[in-house]
Amino acid sequence: FFINALAGACFLCIIVERAKKCLDFAVTAHFLHFYLCAIYDGFPASWEWWAVNAMSLILMALLGEFLCMRREMQEIPLF
């Protein structure tokens, strides 16, 4: 899940390109994951599942925002 969060953060940087939108997209991706897991295997009742997914969401959002901010702060080449 943490490797998935790292990959998701890189995709956020490529797809979203705005630091303000990273949290929204990360929450949406994790909500869709929760919804599909609930359909497939029922409501996740273990606290480990919730803890891993919460940490994955936090890591994906923070790293995605960091990468997007770095990309936004790059100078635009004039020539």
C-alpha positions in Angstrom: 0.0 0.0 0.0 2.8 2.4 0.7 4.5 1.7 -2.7 1.0 2.4 -4.2 0.9 5.7 -2.3 4.3 6.7 -3.7 3.1 5.8 -7.2 -0.2 7.6 -6.7 1.7 10.7 -5.6 3.7 10.6 -8.8 0.6 10.2 -10.8 -1.0 13.1 -8.9 1.9 15.3 -9.9 1.5 14.3 -13.6 -2.3 14.3 -13.8 -3.4 17.0 -11.3 -0.5 19.5 -11.6 -1.9 21.7 -8.9 -1.1 21.3 -5.2 -4.5 22.6 -4.1 -6.2 19.7 -5.9 -4.0 16.8 -4.6 -6.0 16.2 -1.4 -9.3 16.0 -3.3 -7.9 13.5 -5.8 -6.2 11.4 -3.2 -9.4 11.2 -1.1 -11.4 10.4 -4.2 -9.1 7.6 -5.2 -9.1 6.1 -1.7 -12.9 6.4 -1.4 -13.3 4.5 -4.7 -10.9 1.8 -3.3 -13.0 1.6 -0.1 -16.2 1.4 -2.2 -14.9 -1.4 -4.4 -13.5 -3.3 -1.4 -16.9 -3.0 0.3 -18.7 -4.4 -2.8 -16.2 -7.2 -3.3 -15.6 -8.4 0.3 -18.1 -6.6 2.5 -17.5 -3.7 4.9 -13.9 -3.7 6.2 -14.1 -4.2 9.9 -10.4 -4.6 10.9 -8.6 -1.7 12.3 -5.5 -2.7 10.5 -7.2 -2.1 7.1 -8.4 1.3 8.2 -4.9 2.3 9.6 -3.0 1.2 6.5 -5.4 3.0 4.2 -5.4 6.2 6.3 -1.6 6.3 6.4 -1.6 5.6 2.6 -4.0 8.5 2.0 -1.9 10.8 4.1 1.3 9.8 2.4 -0.2 10.1 -1.0 -1.7 13.5 -0.4 1.3 15.0 1.3 3.9 13.7 -1.2 1.6 14.6 -4.1 1.3 18.2 -2.8 5.1 18.4 -2.3 5.8 17.2 -5.8 3.2 19.5 -7.3 4.6 22.5 -5.4 8.1 21.7 -6.6 6.9 21.5 -10.1 4.9 24.8 -9.8 8.0 26.6 -8.4 10.2 25.7 -11.3 11.1 28.7 -13.5 9.4 28.9 -16.9 12.0 29.0 -19.6 11.6 32.1 -21.8 13.8 30.9 -24.7 
